Amino acid sequence: MKENQVSLTAIMTAYIRAYHAMNDNPKIFDDFLAYQMIPEERRTLIEQGFTNALQSYSDQETALRPLLQTMGLPNVLSRSRYTEETLEQAVKQGVQQYVILGAGMDTFAFRRPELPKQLRVFEVDHPATQTFKRNRLAELGWEIPPNLHFVPVDFSKESLAEALKGSSYDPQAKSLFSWLGVTMYLSREEVFATLRSIADVAPVGSMVLFDYFVPIESSPHMQEMREDLQKIGEPIKTSFDPSTLAVDLSDAGFRLHENLSPSDIQNRYFQGRTDNYHASEHVHFALAVVEQRESK
């Protein structure tokens, strides 16, 4: 991501969530506020891009869904649903804080008022993206809930633990960290630096949920995606081997609790659909629990 540029993937993720909420049934994940989060000029650019990409098709609406599948719509929706389902259970088990890493245009604090009343919510993101979002919220005139806190941090340059310690985050309260659509854009060293920060700042029993890519060198489609993301300044940098992830996480102070494969995700969220949306064969979801702090 470029230094002072709002994340383009954050904008596109919001658009994907908005499109699904307005056009698809049944809903995998209903983000009914996402459309409003995207300024009109940005929506127009995205829709013009779709029109240009589909101009050779007589039925553009029908052709759009395969394009959205290629762009990751099912992954965006299923990971969001998995996260909020996990959060609902975590709140029942004593989790008091929800930390959204790489929050982008996330609408949770506005969309789920019944849960934030029980939670302190922290949106952590790159300063440029967070400034863009806060400006958009001001344009919309949305009131910021009192338990929503914004924490600007550049994951490639700053310590998450230090950023949270400088906020109203409580290091004694059990927390769920959501880290969606981020690990693949960081180096392996940056990913584990962030995980160690979580283990350092969160008490035992806290959790981190993230999605990750498996090695993609052999896939023509993923190679094309890699090239497209490189062009917009957000290159894919890191993937993980699912068979060694538990050991990798253990070294950072975590116990791997759940590691959903594409078939697991398919069975949970896409069975019986008639729109041909399906889980990505290259994406896994992981849920890990803090077991110990890194020794200093």
N, C-alpha and C positions, 0 to 999 in steps of 0.2 A: 504494500500500500504506500502511495506517495505521501510525503511528509505532511502536507496541509490539505489533503484531499479527502472528502467524505468517502467512506467505503462504498464502491459501486455494487459490491455483492450484498451489502446491507440493504441498499435500495431495492435491488432485484429480489432479494428474499422477501421483503415486505410486499412487493407486487405479486409474487407467487402466492403468498398467503391470502392476499386480497382477492386474486382471481378465483382461487378455489372457494373462498367463502361466498362469493357472489354467483358462481357459475356451476359448481359441481354438487352432486348429491349421490349417495349420502356423504356427509362431511367426514373427512379423516381428522381435520382440525379446523375449528371455526374461529378464525381471527376476523371478526366482523368490524374491527376498527382499523385494520391495516391499510385499507384504501385511503382513508383520510390522512394517514401519516405521510403519504407521498405527495409532494407539491405537484400541482397540475402540470407544470412544464416538464417535470420528470416523467410523469405518467404518459404525457404526449410523446416524448422521445421513445419510451419503451414500446408503446403501441405502434408507433411508426416503424420501429425496428422489426416488430412482428409482421406488419403488413408487407414490408420489403422482403422479408425472408420467405413469406408465403404467397408472393404475388403470382407464382406459376400454378397455384392450386385453385380450382373452381369453387371448392367449398373450404374456405379458409378456417372457419370455425372448427370443422372436423379435423383439419390438418394441424390446428394449433396444439391439441392435446399431446400428440407424439413429440412435438417440439418442446413442450413444457416438461414432458418426461425426460427428454434428453438434457434439459437444463437443470434437472434435479428437483422438480416439484415434489415427487413422492418422498424424497429424503427430507426435504424441508418440513413437510407436514408431519411425517411419522416421527421424526426426532422431537418436534415440538410437543406432539401428543404424549409421547413416551416421557418426556421431561415433566409435563404438568401432572400426568398420572402418578409419576414417582413422587413429585412434590406433595400431592394430596395425601399419600400414604406417610410420607416423612413428617408432615405436620402432625398427624395423629400419633407419631412416635416421638414427639418432642422437639422437632426441628423448629427453630425460632427465627432463622434468617435465611433468605433466599438471595444468593449472589449470582447475578447474570453476567458472565464474562463475555465480552464481545456482544453487548446487548443490541447494537444496531437500532432498528426501529421497533423493537419489542414493545408490545402493548399490554403486557400482563398486568401491571399495576393499575391500569385503567379498565381492563376487560374483566378482571376477576376480583371485584371489590370484596367478595365474601371471604377470600383467602388473605389478601393483604391486611385485613383487620387483625389477623393473628400473627402476621409476619412483619419483620423489617426487610424491605426489599432494597438491594443495592445493584444499580446498573453500572457496570465497569466497562469502559470502552475507550478507544483512541480519542484524544481530545478533539480532533477535527470532526469525527462522526458524532460525538456527543454534543458538540456545539451546534451542528446542523440539526440534530433532533430537538434540542431545547429551543432553538429558534422556531422550529415547526410547531412545537407544542404551544409556544407563545402566540403564533399566528392563529392557531385553532382556538385559542382561549381556554384550553383545558387547564383545570386547577390541578396542581401537583399534589398528590396525596401526601399527608404528613409523614408517613412511614416509607416514602420512596426517597432514596438518596443516590445522587450521581457522583461517581468516582472516576475522574479521567486518568487514564494510564496508557502508556505505549508499552505493550507487552515485550517488544524487542529491545527496550532500553531501560525499563523501570521494574522494580520489584513489586509484585502484587501485594505481598505482605506489608511493605512499607506504605503503599498507597492506602490499604485498608486501615492500617493503624492510625493514619492521619485523618480518618473519617469517624463516623459514629458507630462503626462496626464493633461488635462485642466479641472479643476472642474467647470468651468463656461460654458462649451460646452455641449450641449445635446448629450447623448450617448445611444447606444444600447448595453446591456450586454447579451452575449450568454453564457448559462451555461448548456451544454448538457452532459448527461451521468455522472453527478457528485453527485447530491443531494442524490442519494440512497447509496453512499459509505461514507457519512458523518453522524454524529449524528444530531439529530434534533437541538440541541443547536448550532452546527457548521453551519448548513444551515442558521439559522436565524441570527447568528453573521455576516455571509457574506452578507445576505440581508440588514441588518442594515448598514453595511459598504458601500454598494451601495447607500442606501438612504442618507448616510452622505456625500459621495464624489461626487454624481451626482446631477445636478440641476433638479428642478421640470420639469416634462415632459419627462425625460429620462425613458428608459424601460429596463426590464430584462425578458428574455425568457429562460425557463428551462423545462426539462422533469422530470417527477417523477413517481414513482411506487405507486399504490394503495395497501392496505394491501393484502398480498399474502399467508397468512398462510394456506388457504384452497386449494391451487393449488399444486398438485404433481409436475408439470413441474417446477413451480417457486421454489419449495423446492429443486429440483435437481439443478437448477441454483444457488441457494443460497449456496449449499454445494460445487459446483465446484468453485465458486468465493472465498469461504472461503479457499479452498486448495491453491489458488495462492496468498493469502494474501490480497485480495480485497473484504472483506465481505460486503454484503448488510446490511445496518444499519437502513435506514429510509424510510418510506412510508407516504403518506398523504391521508386524506379523501377529495375527491373533493368537497363535500358539505360544508365543513368548511374552505376551502382554502382561500376564500375571506376575512373572518374574521381574519384568521392567518396573511395574508399579510397586512391587514389594520393596525394591531398592529405594524408592522415593517415599516410603512410609505408608503404603496403601495395601489393602486387601481387595482383589478384584471380586466383586460380588456378582456381577452379571456382565456377559459379553455376548450381545445379540448378533447373530449372523444374519446375512440377507434372507435366509429361509425362515429364521425366527421372526424377522420383521415382516416378511411377506405373510406369514400365518396370522400374526397379530392384527395387522392393519389393512391388508389388501385382499383378503379372501372374499370371493363372491362379487367383486366389483366388475362392472360392465364397460368401464371407460379405458381399460387396459393399463391403468397406472399400476406399477409394480415396484418392489424394492430394488434398489441399486445393487448389483452384484459386487460392487467394490467398496461398499460402506458398511461399517459395523457401529453399534452403539455400546458403550462401556459405562458401567456404574461401579465406582470404587469407594471404599470406606477408609477413612483415616484410622490407622492403627497405632502409629507412633510418630513422634516428632523426630526430625533430623537432628542428630547430635551436632553441636556447634563447637 
